[in-house]
Amino acid sequence: YGGVETLFFGVSLGSVLLLAAIGLAVTFGVMGVINMAHGEFVAIGGYVTYMVQNPFIQNFGLGSDAFGLYFLVSLPVSFLVAAVLGLLLEKTVIRFLYARPLESLLCTWGLSMVMQQGFRLIFGAANVQVNSPGWLMGNLSFGGFQMSYTRLFIILLAILVAILTWLLLRKTNLGLHIRAVMQNRNMASSLGIPVARVNSLTFALGCGLAALGGAALSQIGNVGPSMGQAYIVDSFMVVVIGSVGNL
């Protein structure tokens, strides 16, 4: 039972890393940018989840059935907020760092420290409390082994996001453009593909996926200014093991 429990926890944590690493793999594969601030977009997902829960607590109460809906609302909101912030970051900073891995590493590392300090100024240095909805509490018993509903939901969420991302890359025009730019940027540009727009949308997509990982992580871990830094190295390891640019 101890071995099965460890495996189950590993799969659920790996699901969070998968959500963060998909964005990293696509971003680095398309733009050649090593985004050390990617972990801060994971933190944005956690903080947006915290901000979404507060009005639900104030209006419906912590123990109400309506409160349980806040987490479902926070998932798309986290994605959209992080995607918009990522789009702004790409337009103002990242666009000057394409195919310059050392400069991108140093610049985004500095950005990560600025963002962490911004979290401290806005939310405080201490961790914030994110409550789990009632429908995620409890365990599923299977052969004498207990599996928490929270971790099961995170695993299912990661599988769903991976499938949707695969469909986006394989079945849409945007996905076709992303794969073309990933393979040969100059040739894609000569064929009329709007490379600058593809770069912006790809970076926004990667940031949004990271925020989904942060929203999921808020249910099993602490939400604080440095929560993203605890997972950024592991996410890069996932990208390297899976091969850069390979979903």
C-alpha positions as CSV (number, residue, x, y, z in Angstrom):
1,Y,0.0,0.0,0.0
2,G,2.9,2.4,0.7
3,G,4.3,1.8,-2.7
4,V,1.0,2.3,-4.4
5,E,0.3,5.5,-2.4
6,T,3.7,6.9,-3.4
7,L,3.0,6.1,-7.0
8,F,-0.4,7.8,-6.9
9,F,1.1,10.9,-5.3
10,G,3.9,10.9,-7.9
11,V,1.4,10.7,-10.8
12,S,-0.7,13.6,-9.3
13,L,2.4,15.8,-8.9
14,G,3.6,14.8,-12.3
15,S,0.2,16.0,-13.6
16,V,0.9,19.4,-12.2
17,L,4.4,19.4,-13.8
18,L,2.9,18.3,-17.1
19,L,0.6,21.3,-17.2
20,A,3.6,23.6,-16.6
21,A,5.9,21.7,-18.9
22,I,3.6,21.7,-21.9
23,G,3.7,25.5,-22.0
24,L,7.5,25.5,-21.6
25,A,8.0,22.9,-24.4
26,V,5.9,24.8,-26.9
27,T,7.4,28.2,-26.0
28,F,11.0,27.1,-26.1
29,G,10.4,25.0,-29.3
30,V,8.8,27.9,-31.2
31,M,10.7,30.9,-29.9
32,G,13.9,29.5,-28.5
33,V,13.3,31.5,-25.2
34,I,14.3,30.0,-21.9
35,N,11.6,31.5,-19.7
36,M,12.8,31.4,-16.1
37,A,9.7,33.4,-15.1
38,H,7.4,30.5,-16.1
39,G,7.1,29.5,-12.5
40,E,5.7,32.9,-11.6
41,F,2.8,32.2,-14.0
42,V,2.2,29.1,-12.0
43,A,2.0,31.3,-9.0
44,I,-0.4,33.6,-10.9
45,G,-2.8,30.7,-11.3
46,G,-2.7,30.0,-7.6
47,Y,-3.3,33.7,-6.7
48,V,-6.1,34.0,-9.2
49,T,-7.8,31.0,-7.6
50,Y,-7.4,32.7,-4.2
51,M,-9.0,35.9,-5.6
52,V,-11.9,34.0,-7.2
53,Q,-12.7,32.2,-4.0
54,N,-13.0,35.3,-1.8
55,P,-16.2,36.7,-3.4
56,F,-17.7,33.3,-3.3
57,I,-17.0,33.1,0.5
58,Q,-18.4,36.6,1.0
59,N,-21.6,36.0,-1.0
60,F,-22.4,32.4,-0.4
61,G,-20.4,31.3,2.7
62,L,-17.7,28.7,3.1
63,G,-20.0,25.8,3.7
64,S,-22.5,26.4,0.9
65,D,-23.0,24.3,-2.2
66,A,-22.5,27.4,-4.4
67,F,-19.0,27.9,-2.9
68,G,-17.9,24.7,-4.5
69,L,-18.3,26.2,-7.9
70,Y,-15.5,28.7,-7.4
71,F,-12.8,26.3,-8.4
72,L,-14.5,25.5,-11.7
73,V,-14.7,29.3,-12.3
74,S,-11.1,29.9,-11.3
75,L,-9.7,27.5,-14.0
76,P,-10.7,29.5,-17.1
77,V,-10.2,32.8,-15.3
78,S,-6.6,31.8,-14.3
79,F,-5.9,30.7,-17.9
80,L,-7.2,34.0,-19.3
81,V,-5.4,36.3,-16.8
82,A,-2.1,34.6,-17.3
83,A,-2.5,34.5,-21.1
84,V,-3.2,38.2,-21.2
85,L,-0.2,39.0,-18.9
86,G,1.9,36.7,-21.0
87,L,0.8,38.4,-24.2
88,L,1.8,41.8,-22.7
89,L,5.2,40.4,-21.6
90,E,5.9,39.0,-25.0
91,K,5.0,42.3,-26.7
92,T,7.2,44.4,-24.4
93,V,10.2,42.1,-23.5
94,I,10.3,38.6,-24.9
95,R,10.0,39.7,-28.6
96,F,13.6,41.0,-28.4
97,L,15.0,37.7,-27.1
98,Y,14.2,35.2,-29.8
99,A,16.9,32.7,-30.5
100,R,19.1,34.3,-27.8
101,P,18.9,31.6,-25.1
102,L,21.5,33.1,-22.7
103,E,20.0,36.6,-22.8
104,S,16.5,35.2,-22.4
105,L,17.6,33.1,-19.4
106,L,19.1,36.1,-17.6
107,C,16.3,38.5,-18.5
108,T,13.5,36.2,-17.5
109,W,15.3,35.3,-14.3
110,G,15.3,39.0,-13.4
111,L,11.6,39.2,-14.4
112,S,10.8,36.3,-12.0
113,M,12.4,38.2,-9.1
114,V,10.4,41.3,-10.0
115,M,7.2,39.3,-10.2
116,Q,7.9,37.6,-6.9
117,Q,8.4,41.0,-5.2
118,G,5.2,42.2,-6.8
119,F,3.3,39.2,-5.2
120,R,4.8,40.1,-1.8
121,L,3.7,43.8,-2.2
122,I,0.2,42.9,-3.3
123,F,-0.6,39.7,-1.2
124,G,2.0,39.8,1.5
125,A,5.0,37.6,2.1
126,A,3.0,34.9,3.9
127,N,1.1,32.1,2.1
128,V,-2.6,32.8,1.3
129,Q,-5.2,30.2,2.2
130,V,-7.1,28.5,-0.6
131,N,-10.0,26.3,0.5
132,S,-10.9,23.2,-1.3
133,P,-14.6,22.9,-2.5
134,G,-16.7,20.3,-0.8
135,W,-16.9,18.0,-3.9
136,L,-13.1,17.6,-3.9
137,M,-12.9,16.6,-0.3
138,G,-12.9,12.9,0.7
139,N,-11.4,9.8,-0.7
140,L,-12.2,7.1,-3.2
141,S,-11.6,3.6,-1.7
142,F,-10.2,1.0,-4.0
143,G,-9.0,-2.4,-2.8
144,G,-8.2,-0.9,0.6
145,F,-6.3,2.0,-0.9
146,Q,-7.5,5.6,-0.4
147,M,-7.3,8.0,-3.4
148,S,-8.2,11.6,-2.7
149,Y,-10.7,13.2,-5.0
150,T,-8.5,16.3,-5.3
151,R,-5.6,14.4,-6.7
152,L,-7.8,12.4,-9.0
153,F,-9.3,15.6,-10.4
154,I,-5.8,17.0,-11.0
155,I,-4.8,13.9,-12.9
156,L,-8.0,14.1,-15.1
157,L,-7.5,17.8,-15.6
158,A,-3.9,17.2,-16.9
159,I,-5.1,14.5,-19.3
160,L,-7.9,16.7,-20.6
161,V,-5.5,19.7,-21.1
162,A,-3.0,17.5,-22.8
163,I,-5.7,16.2,-25.2
164,L,-7.0,19.7,-25.9
165,T,-3.5,21.0,-26.6
166,W,-2.8,18.1,-28.9
167,L,-6.0,18.9,-30.8
168,L,-5.1,22.6,-31.0
169,L,-1.7,21.8,-32.5
170,R,-2.9,19.1,-34.9
171,K,-6.4,20.1,-35.9
172,T,-6.4,24.0,-36.1
173,N,-4.8,26.6,-38.3
174,L,-3.0,28.1,-35.3
175,G,-1.6,24.7,-34.5
176,L,-0.4,24.3,-38.1
177,H,1.3,27.7,-37.9
178,I,2.9,26.9,-34.6
179,R,4.3,23.6,-36.0
180,A,5.6,25.4,-39.1
181,V,7.3,28.1,-37.1
182,M,8.8,25.5,-34.8
183,Q,10.3,23.6,-37.7
184,N,11.6,26.5,-39.9
185,R,10.9,30.1,-38.9
186,N,12.3,31.7,-42.0
187,M,10.5,29.4,-44.4
188,A,7.2,29.8,-42.5
189,S,7.5,33.6,-42.8
190,S,8.3,33.4,-46.5
191,L,5.1,31.4,-47.0
192,G,3.0,34.2,-45.5
193,I,2.5,32.8,-41.9
194,P,2.3,35.8,-39.5
195,V,5.3,34.7,-37.3
196,A,5.0,37.6,-34.9
197,R,1.4,36.8,-34.1
198,V,2.2,33.1,-33.8
199,N,4.9,34.0,-31.3
200,S,2.6,36.1,-29.2
201,L,-0.2,33.6,-29.1
202,T,2.2,30.7,-28.4
203,F,3.7,32.5,-25.4
204,A,0.2,33.5,-24.2
205,L,-0.8,29.8,-24.5
206,G,2.2,28.6,-22.6
207,C,1.6,31.1,-19.7
208,G,-2.1,30.2,-19.6
209,L,-1.3,26.5,-19.3
210,A,1.2,27.2,-16.5
211,A,-1.6,29.1,-14.6
212,L,-3.8,26.0,-14.9
213,G,-1.0,24.1,-13.2
214,G,-0.9,26.7,-10.4
215,A,-4.7,26.6,-10.0
216,A,-4.5,22.8,-9.6
217,L,-1.5,23.1,-7.3
218,S,-3.5,25.4,-5.0
219,Q,-5.6,22.5,-3.9
220,I,-2.6,20.3,-2.8
221,G,0.1,22.8,-1.9
222,N,0.8,26.3,-0.5
223,V,0.1,29.5,-2.5
224,G,2.8,32.0,-1.9
225,P,5.3,34.3,-3.7
226,S,7.8,31.6,-4.3
227,M,5.5,28.7,-5.1
228,G,6.5,28.7,-8.8
229,Q,10.2,28.5,-8.1
230,A,9.7,25.2,-6.4
231,Y,8.5,23.7,-9.6
232,I,10.3,25.5,-12.4
233,V,13.5,23.3,-12.4
234,D,11.4,20.1,-12.4
235,S,9.3,21.4,-15.3
236,F,12.5,22.1,-17.3
237,M,13.6,18.5,-16.5
238,V,10.3,17.3,-17.9
239,V,10.8,19.3,-21.1
240,V,14.3,17.9,-21.6
241,I,13.3,14.3,-20.9
242,G,10.4,14.6,-23.3
243,S,12.6,16.4,-25.9
244,V,12.2,20.1,-26.6
245,G,9.2,21.0,-28.8
246,N,7.7,17.5,-28.5
247,L,4.2,17.6,-26.9
